[in-house]
Amino acid sequence: MMSVSKLKITYRDTILLDIVLDISSSLALIGQSGSGKSLTIKALLGMLPKEMKLELEDNFDFALIGGKTLSFVPQNPFTALSPLTKIKKQFFSDNKRVHELFDEVGLEYALLERYAPELSGGQLQRVVIAIALESKPKLLLLDEPTTALDPDTKKMIIQLLKKLQKKEQFKMLFVTHDIMSAKELCDDVAIIKNGKIIESGKMHVVMQNPKQEYTKILIEANFANRKFRI
């Protein structure tokens, strides 16, 4: 199990985030806007504003901070890559490794000669995932990676991530407000509100029997939105 113990962020004398995350395989961190999801991402990426103070316990895996053993898949694949650079130039590995990564994510080598605006959303997201896997990370941090995709492409990306995790054996932290996607991808869930984890456990247990009213509201809202979209 990968433990992120007492990840605490303060601004002056105000505690903005105080959480513990235990990632045995795949964990969804779910909450509304302003709940602390973005602060968690910024802390793990080493991107907090200098006026914020980050406190970590001694057993924290410091190699995670700043991406040393962590890779990041951002929310929007359309803005994640340079539009003026060929896809092949956005990798740092040699051609053999890049071809291996393209095989893993199911892309044709010909796309390496193209530019990002020439690719579809699904193709771009698979390129971003391939880049994230270049360094063979211990933890893959996913920030709403399916938000900008249509339902069919979203399903394909989720299935791809599950397959890649099984093959590459990395842990996943899926930061999202999309409970339906989280249910398909993650084994465990942590519900965050006002910078604190208010409920956590196995995904199917929490989804079927939420103990906190806030969790119930999130689940009901996701279900209602899904029905509306259909």
RODO-2510 file (C-alpha; in nm, 4 decimals, decimal comma):
residues 230
     n   res          X          Y          Z
     1     m     0,0000     0,0000     0,0000
     2     m     0,1172     0,3514    -0,0803
     3     s     0,0388     0,5827     0,2096
     4     v     0,0196     0,9601     0,1859
     5     s     0,0149     1,0449     0,5554
     6     k    -0,0894     1,3799     0,6951
     7     l    -0,0645     1,5846     0,3814
     8     k    -0,1359     1,9216     0,5409
     9     i    -0,1455     2,2647     0,3765
    10     t    -0,1747     2,5902     0,5682
    11     y    -0,1969     2,9542     0,4654
    12     r    -0,0899     3,1767     0,7537
    13     d    -0,2845     3,0238     1,0443
    14     t    -0,5612     2,8679     0,8346
    15     i    -0,5604     2,4941     0,7569
    16     l    -0,6631     2,4496     0,3924
    17     l    -0,6031     2,0742     0,3600
    18     d    -0,5429     1,7977     0,6130
    19     i    -0,5821     1,4491     0,4678
    20     v    -0,4499     1,0935     0,4725
    21     l    -0,4704     0,8854     0,1542
    22     d    -0,3999     0,5114     0,1466
    23     i    -0,3683     0,3841    -0,2100
    24     s    -0,3648     0,0056    -0,2300
    25     s    -0,4354    -0,0030    -0,6034
    26     s    -0,6704     0,2625    -0,7409
    27     l    -0,8255     0,5378    -0,5309
    28     a    -1,0816     0,7976    -0,6387
    29     l    -1,0701     1,1302    -0,4554
    30     i    -1,4172     1,2760    -0,5025
    31     g    -1,5568     1,6133    -0,4044
    32     q    -1,7210     1,9269    -0,5331
    33     s    -1,5327     2,2329    -0,6556
    34     g    -1,3450     2,3945    -0,3673
    35     s    -1,3324     2,0738    -0,1637
    36     g    -0,9519     2,0420    -0,1763
    37     k    -0,9008     1,8271    -0,4852
    38     s    -0,6941     2,0880    -0,6712
    39     l    -0,4787     2,1577    -0,3643
    40     t    -0,4038     1,7866    -0,3365
    41     i    -0,2933     1,7770    -0,7008
    42     k    -0,0778     2,0882    -0,6660
    43     a     0,0842     1,9542    -0,3484
    44     l     0,1765     1,6225    -0,5117
    45     l     0,3086     1,8013    -0,8206
    46     g     0,5163     2,0421    -0,6103
    47     m     0,3236     2,3378    -0,7505
    48     l     0,1820     2,5073    -0,4411
    49     p     0,2097     2,8871    -0,4213
    50     k     0,5091     2,9842    -0,2074
    51     e     0,2878     3,1506     0,0543
    52     m     0,1279     2,8137     0,1349
    53     k     0,3037     2,5816     0,3774
    54     l     0,3120     2,2055     0,3119
    55     e     0,3626     1,9727     0,6095
    56     l     0,4356     1,6015     0,5667
    57     e     0,4974     1,3245     0,8177
    58     d     0,8274     1,1372     0,8242
    59     n     0,6849     0,8261     0,6565
    60     f     0,5776     1,0202     0,3478
    61     d     0,7329     0,9039     0,0195
    62     f     0,9109     1,2291    -0,0667
    63     a     1,0085     1,0979    -0,4112
    64     l     0,6456     1,1477    -0,5127
    65     i     0,6566     1,5242    -0,4773
    66     g     0,7294     1,7013    -0,8030
    67     g     0,6889     1,3920    -1,0172
    68     k     1,0058     1,1927    -0,9408
    69     t     0,8072     0,8696    -0,9199
    70     l     0,4709     1,0238    -1,0051
    71     s     0,3258     1,1005    -1,3472
    72     f     0,0342     1,3290    -1,4227
    73     v    -0,2534     1,3035    -1,6714
    74     p    -0,4259     1,6437    -1,6868
    75     q    -0,7911     1,7199    -1,7412
    76     n    -0,7897     1,8537    -2,0955
    77     p    -0,5896     1,6657    -2,3619
    78     f    -0,6496     1,9503    -2,6078
    79     t    -0,4301     2,1872    -2,4045
    80     a    -0,1878     1,9328    -2,2564
    81     l     0,0408     1,9171    -2,5615
    82     s     0,2219     2,1792    -2,7653
    83     p     0,0252     2,2528    -3,0847
    84     l     0,3423     2,3590    -3,2687
    85     t     0,5563     2,0511    -3,2044
    86     k     0,5228     1,7105    -3,3687
    87     i     0,3977     1,4402    -3,1342
    88     k     0,7265     1,2466    -3,1557
    89     k     0,9181     1,5509    -3,0270
    90     q     0,7045     1,5652    -2,7110
    91     f     0,8570     1,2421    -2,5783
    92     f     1,2062     1,2245    -2,4266
    93     s     1,2581     0,8517    -2,4959
    94     d     1,4158     0,6939    -2,8047
    95     n     1,2030     0,5682    -3,0949
    96     k     1,1957     0,2112    -2,9687
    97     r     1,0493     0,3126    -2,6321
    98     v     0,8010     0,5526    -2,7933
    99     h     0,6822     0,2767    -3,0285
   100     e     0,6394     0,0458    -2,7280
   101     l     0,4274     0,3104    -2,5562
   102     f     0,2182     0,3654    -2,8691
   103     d     0,1586    -0,0094    -2,8887
   104     e     0,0436    -0,0074    -2,5256
   105     v    -0,2089     0,2718    -2,5780
   106     g    -0,3240     0,1423    -2,9189
   107     l    -0,2035     0,4216    -3,1483
   108     e    -0,0548     0,4028    -3,4968
   109     y     0,3070     0,5149    -3,5369
   110     a     0,2047     0,7502    -3,8198
   111     l     0,0507     0,9830    -3,5610
   112     l     0,4007     1,0596    -3,4312
   113     e     0,4551     1,2752    -3,7404
   114     r     0,1415     1,4801    -3,6779
   115     y     0,0665     1,7819    -3,4600
   116     a    -0,1745     1,7818    -3,1665
   117     p    -0,4549     1,9789    -3,3421
   118     e    -0,4669     1,7067    -3,6093
   119     l    -0,5637     1,4362    -3,3563
   120     s    -0,9015     1,3529    -3,2035
   121     g    -0,9719     1,3893    -2,8327
   122     g    -0,9340     1,0168    -2,7741
   123     q    -0,6060     1,0035    -2,9643
   124     l    -0,4715     1,3040    -2,7734
   125     q    -0,5623     1,1543    -2,4376
   126     r    -0,3870     0,8301    -2,5284
   127     v    -0,0766     1,0288    -2,6291
   128     v    -0,0869     1,2086    -2,2931
   129     i    -0,1172     0,8749    -2,1120
   130     a     0,1750     0,7337    -2,3123
   131     i     0,3888     1,0348    -2,2146
   132     a     0,2891     0,9887    -1,8497
   133     l     0,4038     0,6248    -1,8622
   134     e     0,7471     0,7075    -2,0098
   135     s     0,9114     0,7297    -1,6683
   136     k     0,7486     0,4061    -1,5414
   137     p     0,5833     0,5830    -1,2453
   138     k     0,4867     0,4297    -0,9134
   139     l     0,1798     0,6538    -0,8975
   140     l    -0,0330     0,7862    -1,1832
   141     l    -0,2214     1,1015    -1,0838
   142     l    -0,5317     1,1556    -1,2971
   143     d    -0,7100     1,4906    -1,2930
   144     e    -1,0555     1,4437    -1,4484
   145     p    -0,8990     1,2698    -1,7537
   146     t    -1,2337     1,1945    -1,9208
   147     t    -1,4169     1,5260    -1,8711
   148     a    -1,3518     1,6627    -2,2207
   149     l    -1,4389     1,3345    -2,3964
   150     d    -1,7604     1,1961    -2,5431
   151     p    -1,9211     0,8955    -2,3645
   152     d    -1,7803     0,6284    -2,5996
   153     t    -1,4267     0,7709    -2,5856
   154     k    -1,4541     0,8089    -2,2082
   155     k    -1,5398     0,4393    -2,1749
   156     m    -1,2470     0,3454    -2,3989
   157     i    -1,0000     0,5532    -2,1929
   158     i    -1,1201     0,3999    -1,8663
   159     q    -1,0801     0,0476    -2,0043
   160     l    -0,7338     0,1395    -2,1344
   161     l    -0,6241     0,2703    -1,7938
   162     k    -0,7427    -0,0494    -1,6255
   163     k    -0,5487    -0,2604    -1,8755
   164     l    -0,2339    -0,0482    -1,8411
   165     q    -0,2435    -0,0611    -1,4625
   166     k    -0,2680    -0,4387    -1,4668
   167     k     0,0310    -0,4596    -1,7033
   168     e     0,2541    -0,1858    -1,5565
   169     q     0,1583    -0,2284    -1,1891
   170     f     0,1373     0,1411    -1,1013
   171     k    -0,0991     0,2877    -0,8412
   172     m    -0,3698     0,5327    -0,9467
   173     l    -0,5120     0,8398    -0,7755
   174     f    -0,8146     0,9546    -0,9755
   175     v    -0,9178     1,3057    -0,8708
   176     t    -1,2688     1,3774    -0,9928
   177     h    -1,6267     1,4799    -0,9304
   178     d    -1,7488     1,2166    -1,1801
   179     i    -1,8650     0,9290    -0,9625
   180     m    -1,9799     0,7160    -1,2553
   181     s    -1,6314     0,7121    -1,4098
   182     a    -1,4716     0,6594    -1,0691
   183     k    -1,6908     0,3543    -1,0073
   184     e    -1,5699     0,1971    -1,3311
   185     l    -1,2015     0,2681    -1,2695
   186     c    -1,1290     0,2567    -0,8966
   187     d    -1,1414    -0,0031    -0,6206
   188     d    -1,1462     0,2485    -0,3347
   189     v    -1,2871     0,5954    -0,2751
   190     a    -1,2253     0,8909    -0,0449
   191     i    -1,4805     1,1716    -0,0208
   192     i    -1,3259     1,5139     0,0431
   193     k    -1,5045     1,8190     0,1819
   194     n    -1,3529     2,1445     0,3044
   195     g    -1,0017     1,9988     0,2913
   196     k    -1,0789     1,6853     0,4948
   197     i    -1,1673     1,3249     0,4127
   198     i    -1,5155     1,2709     0,5550
   199     e    -1,5756     0,9162     0,4275
   200     s    -1,3646     0,6453     0,2676
   201     g    -1,3615     0,2748     0,1917
   202     k    -1,4229     0,0223    -0,0824
   203     m    -1,5955     0,1857    -0,3769
   204     h    -1,8912    -0,0522    -0,3938
   205     v    -1,9520    -0,0295    -0,0173
   206     v    -1,9492     0,3506    -0,0037
   207     m    -2,1622     0,3819    -0,3168
   208     q    -2,4237     0,1349    -0,1933
   209     n    -2,4322     0,2518     0,1666
   210     p    -2,2961     0,6061     0,2094
   211     k    -2,2826     0,7183     0,5712
   212     q    -2,2419     1,0925     0,5194
   213     e    -2,5187     1,3160     0,3867
   214     y    -2,2633     1,4968     0,1673
   215     t    -2,1714     1,1655     0,0020
   216     k    -2,5389     1,0884    -0,0607
   217     i    -2,5851     1,4288    -0,2251
   218     l    -2,2840     1,3732    -0,4535
   219     i    -2,4102     1,0309    -0,5615
   220     e    -2,7643     1,1579    -0,6272
   221     a    -2,6342     1,4576    -0,8247
   222     n    -2,4143     1,2372    -1,0439
   223     f    -2,7004     0,9983    -1,1126
   224     a    -2,9367     1,2859    -1,1994
   225     n    -2,6835     1,4435    -1,4347
   226     r    -2,6253     1,1096    -1,6077
   227     k    -2,9989     1,0626    -1,6634
   228     f    -3,0266     1,4160    -1,7996
   229     r    -2,7405     1,3640    -2,0458
   230     i    -2,8950     1,0405    -2,1729
***
